[in-house]
Structures are given as C-alpha cells and as structure tokens.
Amino acid sequence: MKSRNYLEELSAKSPKELQSELVNAKKELFNLRLQNATNQLDNTARIKEVKRNIARINTVITRTERGLA
C-alpha cells in the first residue's frame, strides 16, 4: 500500500517537481552505493527501495509525457 500512496503523490506533482525528485533519488542511490562499497551501510534493502522509487518516478514522467495519466 505504501507504493500506491507514493504513486498518487507523484502523479499529483508537476513535471519540474518530478525531475527534481528524480535527481534527488539518483543522488541518494549514488550515496547509498558509495556507503555500501565502504561497508558503512547498515540497511542494504534501502538500495532496492530507492531503485524502485526511481523506476516509479520515470514511469510517472513517461505517462505524463504521453498523456496517459
């Protein structure tokens, strides 16, 4: 149910907000990967969660560009 709520939040945002959300998620993923490489990351499941969020954001962006939303 969390992902459905997140998708609803994303679909309510403007394209500029979605782009900034995407940039922030990619930065977070980079930082998580860096922490994982240096053995500083405690919750490795967060990497998977952020990857899925990036995919969700990209899906919403594509839907709005194609007018499917």
PDB file of N, CA, C and O in Angstrom:
ATOM      1  N   MET A   1       0.808  -1.201   0.000  1.00  0.00           N
ATOM      2  CA  MET A   1       0.000   0.000   0.000  1.00  0.00           C
ATOM      3  C   MET A   1       0.849   1.262   0.000  1.00  0.00           C
ATOM      4  O   MET A   1       0.397   2.307  -0.467  1.00  0.00           O
ATOM      5  N   LYS A   2       2.064   1.183   0.512  1.00  0.00           N
ATOM      6  CA  LYS A   2       2.917   2.360   0.524  1.00  0.00           C
ATOM      7  C   LYS A   2       3.229   2.823  -0.891  1.00  0.00           C
ATOM      8  O   LYS A   2       3.253   4.024  -1.162  1.00  0.00           O
ATOM      9  N   SER A   3       3.468   1.876  -1.793  1.00  0.00           N
ATOM     10  CA  SER A   3       3.827   2.258  -3.153  1.00  0.00           C
ATOM     11  C   SER A   3       2.663   2.933  -3.859  1.00  0.00           C
ATOM     12  O   SER A   3       2.874   3.842  -4.661  1.00  0.00           O
ATOM     13  N   ARG A   4       1.434   2.502  -3.574  1.00  0.00           N
ATOM     14  CA  ARG A   4       0.266   3.133  -4.195  1.00  0.00           C
ATOM     15  C   ARG A   4       0.140   4.586  -3.742  1.00  0.00           C
ATOM     16  O   ARG A   4      -0.150   5.470  -4.548  1.00  0.00           O
ATOM     17  N   ASN A   5       0.357   4.825  -2.466  1.00  0.00           N
ATOM     18  CA  ASN A   5       0.310   6.198  -1.943  1.00  0.00           C
ATOM     19  C   ASN A   5       1.410   7.051  -2.561  1.00  0.00           C
ATOM     20  O   ASN A   5       1.190   8.216  -2.893  1.00  0.00           O
ATOM     21  N   TYR A   6       2.601   6.461  -2.713  1.00  0.00           N
ATOM     22  CA  TYR A   6       3.727   7.170  -3.301  1.00  0.00           C
ATOM     23  C   TYR A   6       3.425   7.522  -4.756  1.00  0.00           C
ATOM     24  O   TYR A   6       3.743   8.621  -5.210  1.00  0.00           O
ATOM     25  N   LEU A   7       2.810   6.590  -5.486  1.00  0.00           N
ATOM     26  CA  LEU A   7       2.445   6.855  -6.875  1.00  0.00           C
ATOM     27  C   LEU A   7       1.413   7.971  -6.977  1.00  0.00           C
ATOM     28  O   LEU A   7       1.488   8.809  -7.876  1.00  0.00           O
ATOM     29  N   GLU A   8       0.467   7.983  -6.075  1.00  0.00           N
ATOM     30  CA  GLU A   8      -0.539   9.052  -6.078  1.00  0.00           C
ATOM     31  C   GLU A   8       0.108  10.407  -5.808  1.00  0.00           C
ATOM     32  O   GLU A   8      -0.262  11.408  -6.422  1.00  0.00           O
ATOM     33  N   GLU A   9       1.067  10.439  -4.897  1.00  0.00           N
ATOM     34  CA  GLU A   9       1.787  11.674  -4.616  1.00  0.00           C
ATOM     35  C   GLU A   9       2.553  12.136  -5.842  1.00  0.00           C
ATOM     36  O   GLU A   9       2.560  13.323  -6.169  1.00  0.00           O
ATOM     37  N   LEU A  10       3.202  11.186  -6.525  1.00  0.00           N
ATOM     38  CA  LEU A  10       3.991  11.534  -7.698  1.00  0.00           C
ATOM     39  C   LEU A  10       3.117  12.047  -8.834  1.00  0.00           C
ATOM     40  O   LEU A  10       3.475  13.010  -9.512  1.00  0.00           O
ATOM     41  N   SER A  11       1.982  11.413  -9.040  1.00  0.00           N
ATOM     42  CA  SER A  11       1.130  11.814 -10.147  1.00  0.00           C
ATOM     43  C   SER A  11       0.524  13.198  -9.927  1.00  0.00           C
ATOM     44  O   SER A  11       0.084  13.834 -10.884  1.00  0.00           O
ATOM     45  N   ALA A  12       0.495  13.668  -8.696  1.00  0.00           N
ATOM     46  CA  ALA A  12      -0.040  14.987  -8.395  1.00  0.00           C
ATOM     47  C   ALA A  12       1.002  16.092  -8.587  1.00  0.00           C
ATOM     48  O   ALA A  12       0.662  17.273  -8.525  1.00  0.00           O
ATOM     49  N   LYS A  13       2.257  15.726  -8.817  1.00  0.00           N
ATOM     50  CA  LYS A  13       3.324  16.715  -8.934  1.00  0.00           C
ATOM     51  C   LYS A  13       3.483  17.179 -10.381  1.00  0.00           C
ATOM     52  O   LYS A  13       3.084  16.497 -11.325  1.00  0.00           O
ATOM     53  N   SER A  14       4.075  18.356 -10.519  1.00  0.00           N
ATOM     54  CA  SER A  14       4.339  18.915 -11.839  1.00  0.00           C
ATOM     55  C   SER A  14       5.587  18.247 -12.434  1.00  0.00           C
ATOM     56  O   SER A  14       6.359  17.620 -11.708  1.00  0.00           O
ATOM     57  N   PRO A  15       5.785  18.379 -13.752  1.00  0.00           N
ATOM     58  CA  PRO A  15       6.971  17.772 -14.381  1.00  0.00           C
ATOM     59  C   PRO A  15       8.291  18.279 -13.801  1.00  0.00           C
ATOM     60  O   PRO A  15       9.244  17.508 -13.682  1.00  0.00           O
ATOM     61  N   LYS A  16       8.362  19.555 -13.441  1.00  0.00           N
ATOM     62  CA  LYS A  16       9.598  20.080 -12.843  1.00  0.00           C
ATOM     63  C   LYS A  16       9.862  19.443 -11.485  1.00  0.00           C
ATOM     64  O   LYS A  16      11.003  19.118 -11.153  1.00  0.00           O
ATOM     65  N   GLU A  17       8.805  19.268 -10.706  1.00  0.00           N
ATOM     66  CA  GLU A  17       8.956  18.635  -9.392  1.00  0.00           C
ATOM     67  C   GLU A  17       9.376  17.177  -9.551  1.00  0.00           C
ATOM     68  O   GLU A  17      10.173  16.666  -8.764  1.00  0.00           O
ATOM     69  N   LEU A  18       8.840  16.510 -10.569  1.00  0.00           N
ATOM     70  CA  LEU A  18       9.222  15.120 -10.812  1.00  0.00           C
ATOM     71  C   LEU A  18      10.690  15.015 -11.198  1.00  0.00           C
ATOM     72  O   LEU A  18      11.388  14.099 -10.762  1.00  0.00           O
ATOM     73  N   GLN A  19      11.157  15.952 -12.015  1.00  0.00           N
ATOM     74  CA  GLN A  19      12.570  15.935 -12.403  1.00  0.00           C
ATOM     75  C   GLN A  19      13.475  16.159 -11.195  1.00  0.00           C
ATOM     76  O   GLN A  19      14.502  15.494 -11.056  1.00  0.00           O
ATOM     77  N   SER A  20      13.102  17.086 -10.329  1.00  0.00           N
ATOM     78  CA  SER A  20      13.930  17.323  -9.144  1.00  0.00           C
ATOM     79  C   SER A  20      13.876  16.119  -8.202  1.00  0.00           C
ATOM     80  O   SER A  20      14.875  15.774  -7.572  1.00  0.00           O
ATOM     81  N   GLU A  21      12.712  15.483  -8.109  1.00  0.00           N
ATOM     82  CA  GLU A  21      12.577  14.270  -7.297  1.00  0.00           C
ATOM     83  C   GLU A  21      13.483  13.156  -7.844  1.00  0.00           C
ATOM     84  O   GLU A  21      14.108  12.417  -7.083  1.00  0.00           O
ATOM     85  N   LEU A  22      13.539  13.053  -9.179  1.00  0.00           N
ATOM     86  CA  LEU A  22      14.379  12.049  -9.827  1.00  0.00           C
ATOM     87  C   LEU A  22      15.857  12.311  -9.552  1.00  0.00           C
ATOM     88  O   LEU A  22      16.610  11.384  -9.253  1.00  0.00           O
ATOM     89  N   VAL A  23      16.263  13.548  -9.652  1.00  0.00           N
ATOM     90  CA  VAL A  23      17.662  13.911  -9.388  1.00  0.00           C
ATOM     91  C   VAL A  23      18.029  13.579  -7.946  1.00  0.00           C
ATOM     92  O   VAL A  23      19.095  13.023  -7.683  1.00  0.00           O
ATOM     93  N   ASN A  24      17.142  13.921  -7.015  1.00  0.00           N
ATOM     94  CA  ASN A  24      17.410  13.639  -5.604  1.00  0.00           C
ATOM     95  C   ASN A  24      17.506  12.137  -5.341  1.00  0.00           C
ATOM     96  O   ASN A  24      18.354  11.691  -4.568  1.00  0.00           O
ATOM     97  N   ALA A  25      16.636  11.360  -5.984  1.00  0.00           N
ATOM     98  CA  ALA A  25      16.664   9.912  -5.790  1.00  0.00           C
ATOM     99  C   ALA A  25      17.946   9.311  -6.356  1.00  0.00           C
ATOM    100  O   ALA A  25      18.521   8.397  -5.765  1.00  0.00           O
ATOM    101  N   LYS A  26      18.391   9.822  -7.494  1.00  0.00           N
ATOM    102  CA  LYS A  26      19.634   9.313  -8.079  1.00  0.00           C
ATOM    103  C   LYS A  26      20.846   9.663  -7.223  1.00  0.00           C
ATOM    104  O   LYS A  26      21.783   8.873  -7.102  1.00  0.00           O
ATOM    105  N   LYS A  27      20.819  10.856  -6.631  1.00  0.00           N
ATOM    106  CA  LYS A  27      21.907  11.238  -5.724  1.00  0.00           C
ATOM    107  C   LYS A  27      21.918  10.335  -4.496  1.00  0.00           C
ATOM    108  O   LYS A  27      22.972   9.903  -4.029  1.00  0.00           O
ATOM    109  N   GLU A  28      20.718  10.061  -3.986  1.00  0.00           N
ATOM    110  CA  GLU A  28      20.623   9.183  -2.820  1.00  0.00           C
ATOM    111  C   GLU A  28      21.129   7.783  -3.154  1.00  0.00           C
ATOM    112  O   GLU A  28      21.825   7.165  -2.348  1.00  0.00           O
ATOM    113  N   LEU A  29      20.782   7.282  -4.339  1.00  0.00           N
ATOM    114  CA  LEU A  29      21.254   5.965  -4.755  1.00  0.00           C
ATOM    115  C   LEU A  29      22.768   5.939  -4.859  1.00  0.00           C
ATOM    116  O   LEU A  29      23.408   4.976  -4.437  1.00  0.00           O
ATOM    117  N   PHE A  30      23.342   6.994  -5.418  1.00  0.00           N
ATOM    118  CA  PHE A  30      24.803   7.077  -5.518  1.00  0.00           C
ATOM    119  C   PHE A  30      25.440   7.035  -4.134  1.00  0.00           C
ATOM    120  O   PHE A  30      26.410   6.311  -3.911  1.00  0.00           O
ATOM    121  N   ASN A  31      24.891   7.813  -3.207  1.00  0.00           N
ATOM    122  CA  ASN A  31      25.443   7.841  -1.847  1.00  0.00           C
ATOM    123  C   ASN A  31      25.289   6.483  -1.156  1.00  0.00           C
ATOM    124  O   ASN A  31      26.184   6.050  -0.429  1.00  0.00           O
ATOM    125  N   LEU A  32      24.164   5.819  -1.381  1.00  0.00           N
ATOM    126  CA  LEU A  32      23.969   4.502  -0.777  1.00  0.00           C
ATOM    127  C   LEU A  32      24.954   3.493  -1.330  1.00  0.00           C
ATOM    128  O   LEU A  32      25.495   2.676  -0.585  1.00  0.00           O
ATOM    129  N   ARG A  33      25.191   3.543  -2.635  1.00  0.00           N
ATOM    130  CA  ARG A  33      26.161   2.628  -3.241  1.00  0.00           C
ATOM    131  C   ARG A  33      27.566   2.888  -2.718  1.00  0.00           C
ATOM    132  O   ARG A  33      28.335   1.956  -2.485  1.00  0.00           O
ATOM    133  N   LEU A  34      27.889   4.156  -2.538  1.00  0.00           N
ATOM    134  CA  LEU A  34      29.195   4.516  -2.002  1.00  0.00           C
ATOM    135  C   LEU A  34      29.348   3.998  -0.570  1.00  0.00           C
ATOM    136  O   LEU A  34      30.390   3.453  -0.207  1.00  0.00           O
ATOM    137  N   GLN A  35      28.307   4.174   0.233  1.00  0.00           N
ATOM    138  CA  GLN A  35      28.342   3.679   1.610  1.00  0.00           C
ATOM    139  C   GLN A  35      28.444   2.160   1.637  1.00  0.00           C
ATOM    140  O   GLN A  35      29.131   1.595   2.488  1.00  0.00           O
ATOM    141  N   ASN A  36      27.764   1.502   0.710  1.00  0.00           N
ATOM    142  CA  ASN A  36      27.805   0.046   0.651  1.00  0.00           C
ATOM    143  C   ASN A  36      29.200  -0.432   0.282  1.00  0.00           C
ATOM    144  O   ASN A  36      29.678  -1.433   0.817  1.00  0.00           O
ATOM    145  N   ALA A  37      29.851   0.275  -0.625  1.00  0.00           N
ATOM    146  CA  ALA A  37      31.192  -0.114  -1.051  1.00  0.00           C
ATOM    147  C   ALA A  37      32.211   0.049   0.059  1.00  0.00           C
ATOM    148  O   ALA A  37      33.198  -0.684   0.116  1.00  0.00           O
ATOM    149  N   THR A  38      31.974   1.008   0.942  1.00  0.00           N
ATOM    150  CA  THR A  38      32.917   1.242   2.045  1.00  0.00           C
ATOM    151  C   THR A  38      32.458   0.586   3.344  1.00  0.00           C
ATOM    152  O   THR A  38      32.990   0.874   4.417  1.00  0.00           O
ATOM    153  N   ASN A  39      31.466  -0.299   3.238  1.00  0.00           N
ATOM    154  CA  ASN A  39      30.936  -1.055   4.388  1.00  0.00           C
ATOM    155  C   ASN A  39      30.408  -0.159   5.503  1.00  0.00           C
ATOM    156  O   ASN A  39      30.551  -0.480   6.682  1.00  0.00           O
ATOM    157  N   GLN A  40      29.800   0.958   5.133  1.00  0.00           N
ATOM    158  CA  GLN A  40      29.212   1.853   6.116  1.00  0.00           C
ATOM    159  C   GLN A  40      27.692   1.770   6.124  1.00  0.00           C
ATOM    160  O   GLN A  40      27.042   2.372   6.980  1.00  0.00           O
ATOM    161  N   LEU A  41      27.114   1.022   5.170  1.00  0.00           N
ATOM    162  CA  LEU A  41      25.660   0.965   5.034  1.00  0.00           C
ATOM    163  C   LEU A  41      25.099  -0.139   5.910  1.00  0.00           C
ATOM    164  O   LEU A  41      25.516  -1.293   5.818  1.00  0.00           O
ATOM    165  N   ASP A  42      24.143   0.227   6.768  1.00  0.00           N
ATOM    166  CA  ASP A  42      23.525  -0.753   7.655  1.00  0.00           C
ATOM    167  C   ASP A  42      22.323  -1.417   6.995  1.00  0.00           C
ATOM    168  O   ASP A  42      22.154  -2.632   7.097  1.00  0.00           O
ATOM    169  N   ASN A  43      21.494  -0.638   6.323  1.00  0.00           N
ATOM    170  CA  ASN A  43      20.271  -1.157   5.734  1.00  0.00           C
ATOM    171  C   ASN A  43      20.449  -1.267   4.212  1.00  0.00           C
ATOM    172  O   ASN A  43      20.191  -0.307   3.486  1.00  0.00           O
ATOM    173  N   THR A  44      20.885  -2.419   3.743  1.00  0.00           N
ATOM    174  CA  THR A  44      21.133  -2.597   2.311  1.00  0.00           C
ATOM    175  C   THR A  44      19.837  -2.691   1.513  1.00  0.00           C
ATOM    176  O   THR A  44      19.861  -2.516   0.295  1.00  0.00           O
ATOM    177  N   ALA A  45      18.728  -2.958   2.152  1.00  0.00           N
ATOM    178  CA  ALA A  45      17.438  -3.014   1.450  1.00  0.00           C
ATOM    179  C   ALA A  45      17.028  -1.638   0.946  1.00  0.00           C
ATOM    180  O   ALA A  45      16.195  -1.528   0.046  1.00  0.00           O
ATOM    181  N   ARG A  46      17.599  -0.602   1.511  1.00  0.00           N
ATOM    182  CA  ARG A  46      17.276   0.767   1.080  1.00  0.00           C
ATOM    183  C   ARG A  46      17.694   0.996  -0.373  1.00  0.00           C
ATOM    184  O   ARG A  46      17.049   1.769  -1.082  1.00  0.00           O
ATOM    185  N   ILE A  47      18.762   0.337  -0.828  1.00  0.00           N
ATOM    186  CA  ILE A  47      19.212   0.467  -2.214  1.00  0.00           C
ATOM    187  C   ILE A  47      18.108  -0.007  -3.155  1.00  0.00           C
ATOM    188  O   ILE A  47      17.788   0.667  -4.134  1.00  0.00           O
ATOM    189  N   LYS A  48      17.542  -1.142  -2.862  1.00  0.00           N
ATOM    190  CA  LYS A  48      16.471  -1.703  -3.680  1.00  0.00           C
ATOM    191  C   LYS A  48      15.250  -0.790  -3.690  1.00  0.00           C
ATOM    192  O   LYS A  48      14.619  -0.590  -4.728  1.00  0.00           O
ATOM    193  N   GLU A  49      14.932  -0.249  -2.540  1.00  0.00           N
ATOM    194  CA  GLU A  49      13.782   0.639  -2.417  1.00  0.00           C
ATOM    195  C   GLU A  49      13.968   1.909  -3.246  1.00  0.00           C
ATOM    196  O   GLU A  49      13.034   2.364  -3.907  1.00  0.00           O
ATOM    197  N   VAL A  50      15.168   2.480  -3.213  1.00  0.00           N
ATOM    198  CA  VAL A  50      15.438   3.701  -3.969  1.00  0.00           C
ATOM    199  C   VAL A  50      15.415   3.412  -5.471  1.00  0.00           C
ATOM    200  O   VAL A  50      14.925   4.230  -6.249  1.00  0.00           O
ATOM    201  N   LYS A  51      15.939   2.262  -5.881  1.00  0.00           N
ATOM    202  CA  LYS A  51      15.889   1.891  -7.295  1.00  0.00           C
ATOM    203  C   LYS A  51      14.447   1.795  -7.786  1.00  0.00           C
ATOM    204  O   LYS A  51      14.126   2.254  -8.882  1.00  0.00           O
ATOM    205  N   ARG A  52      13.593   1.205  -6.980  1.00  0.00           N
ATOM    206  CA  ARG A  52      12.189   1.080  -7.352  1.00  0.00           C
ATOM    207  C   ARG A  52      11.514   2.438  -7.400  1.00  0.00           C
ATOM    208  O   ARG A  52      10.673   2.687  -8.263  1.00  0.00           O
ATOM    209  N   ASN A  53      11.879   3.321  -6.472  1.00  0.00           N
ATOM    210  CA  ASN A  53      11.315   4.669  -6.491  1.00  0.00           C
ATOM    211  C   ASN A  53      11.733   5.420  -7.753  1.00  0.00           C
ATOM    212  O   ASN A  53      10.935   6.159  -8.330  1.00  0.00           O
ATOM    213  N   ILE A  54      12.978   5.233  -8.181  1.00  0.00           N
ATOM    214  CA  ILE A  54      13.447   5.853  -9.416  1.00  0.00           C
ATOM    215  C   ILE A  54      12.630   5.336 -10.598  1.00  0.00           C
ATOM    216  O   ILE A  54      12.243   6.108 -11.476  1.00  0.00           O
ATOM    217  N   ALA A  55      12.370   4.042 -10.618  1.00  0.00           N
ATOM    218  CA  ALA A  55      11.566   3.463 -11.692  1.00  0.00           C
ATOM    219  C   ALA A  55      10.145   4.011 -11.656  1.00  0.00           C
ATOM    220  O   ALA A  55       9.557   4.270 -12.706  1.00  0.00           O
ATOM    221  N   ARG A  56       9.591   4.190 -10.475  1.00  0.00           N
ATOM    222  CA  ARG A  56       8.240   4.741 -10.348  1.00  0.00           C
ATOM    223  C   ARG A  56       8.189   6.178 -10.858  1.00  0.00           C
ATOM    224  O   ARG A  56       7.250   6.569 -11.552  1.00  0.00           O
ATOM    225  N   ILE A  57       9.202   6.950 -10.509  1.00  0.00           N
ATOM    226  CA  ILE A  57       9.257   8.336 -10.962  1.00  0.00           C
ATOM    227  C   ILE A  57       9.355   8.384 -12.482  1.00  0.00           C
ATOM    228  O   ILE A  57       8.651   9.163 -13.125  1.00  0.00           O
ATOM    229  N   ASN A  58      10.223   7.557 -13.059  1.00  0.00           N
ATOM    230  CA  ASN A  58      10.355   7.515 -14.511  1.00  0.00           C
ATOM    231  C   ASN A  58       9.057   7.100 -15.179  1.00  0.00           C
ATOM    232  O   ASN A  58       8.717   7.622 -16.240  1.00  0.00           O
ATOM    233  N   THR A  59       8.333   6.181 -14.584  1.00  0.00           N
ATOM    234  CA  THR A  59       7.051   5.742 -15.134  1.00  0.00           C
ATOM    235  C   THR A  59       6.045   6.884 -15.150  1.00  0.00           C
ATOM    236  O   THR A  59       5.338   7.081 -16.138  1.00  0.00           O
ATOM    237  N   VAL A  60       5.981   7.635 -14.058  1.00  0.00           N
ATOM    238  CA  VAL A  60       5.042   8.752 -13.989  1.00  0.00           C
ATOM    239  C   VAL A  60       5.433   9.830 -15.002  1.00  0.00           C
ATOM    240  O   VAL A  60       4.564  10.417 -15.647  1.00  0.00           O
ATOM    241  N   ILE A  61       6.723  10.091 -15.145  1.00  0.00           N
ATOM    242  CA  ILE A  61       7.184  11.078 -16.123  1.00  0.00           C
ATOM    243  C   ILE A  61       6.788  10.652 -17.527  1.00  0.00           C
ATOM    244  O   ILE A  61       6.289  11.467 -18.303  1.00  0.00           O
ATOM    245  N   THR A  62       7.003   9.392 -17.860  1.00  0.00           N
ATOM    246  CA  THR A  62       6.650   8.889 -19.179  1.00  0.00           C
ATOM    247  C   THR A  62       5.142   8.964 -19.423  1.00  0.00           C
ATOM    248  O   THR A  62       4.702   9.332 -20.512  1.00  0.00           O
ATOM    249  N   ARG A  63       4.370   8.620 -18.426  1.00  0.00           N
ATOM    250  CA  ARG A  63       2.914   8.694 -18.569  1.00  0.00           C
ATOM    251  C   ARG A  63       2.439  10.112 -18.816  1.00  0.00           C
ATOM    252  O   ARG A  63       1.560  10.342 -19.646  1.00  0.00           O
ATOM    253  N   THR A  64       3.016  11.060 -18.098  1.00  0.00           N
ATOM    254  CA  THR A  64       2.582  12.445 -18.288  1.00  0.00           C
ATOM    255  C   THR A  64       3.023  12.972 -19.651  1.00  0.00           C
ATOM    256  O   THR A  64       2.298  13.751 -20.271  1.00  0.00           O
ATOM    257  N   GLU A  65       4.200  12.561 -20.128  1.00  0.00           N
ATOM    258  CA  GLU A  65       4.651  12.995 -21.451  1.00  0.00           C
ATOM    259  C   GLU A  65       3.761  12.452 -22.552  1.00  0.00           C
ATOM    260  O   GLU A  65       3.501  13.140 -23.539  1.00  0.00           O
ATOM    261  N   ARG A  66       3.299  11.241 -22.394  1.00  0.00           N
ATOM    262  CA  ARG A  66       2.465  10.622 -23.408  1.00  0.00           C
ATOM    263  C   ARG A  66       0.974  10.914 -23.228  1.00  0.00           C
ATOM    264  O   ARG A  66       0.147  10.543 -24.061  1.00  0.00           O
ATOM    265  N   GLY A  67       0.656  11.577 -22.137  1.00  0.00           N
ATOM    266  CA  GLY A  67      -0.719  11.951 -21.879  1.00  0.00           C
ATOM    267  C   GLY A  67      -1.588  10.789 -21.414  1.00  0.00           C
ATOM    268  O   GLY A  67      -2.795  10.783 -21.656  1.00  0.00           O
ATOM    269  N   LEU A  68      -0.993   9.821 -20.760  1.00  0.00           N
ATOM    270  CA  LEU A  68      -1.733   8.649 -20.302  1.00  0.00           C
ATOM    271  C   LEU A  68      -2.247   8.795 -18.878  1.00  0.00           C
ATOM    272  O   LEU A  68      -3.090   8.014 -18.436  1.00  0.00           O
ATOM    273  N   ALA A  69      -1.752   9.778 -18.169  1.00  0.00           N
ATOM    274  CA  ALA A  69      -2.126   9.898 -16.751  1.00  0.00           C
ATOM    275  C   ALA A  69      -3.478  10.531 -16.578  1.00  0.00           C
ATOM    276  O   ALA A  69      -3.939  10.704 -15.450  1.00  0.00           O
TER     277      ALA A  69
END
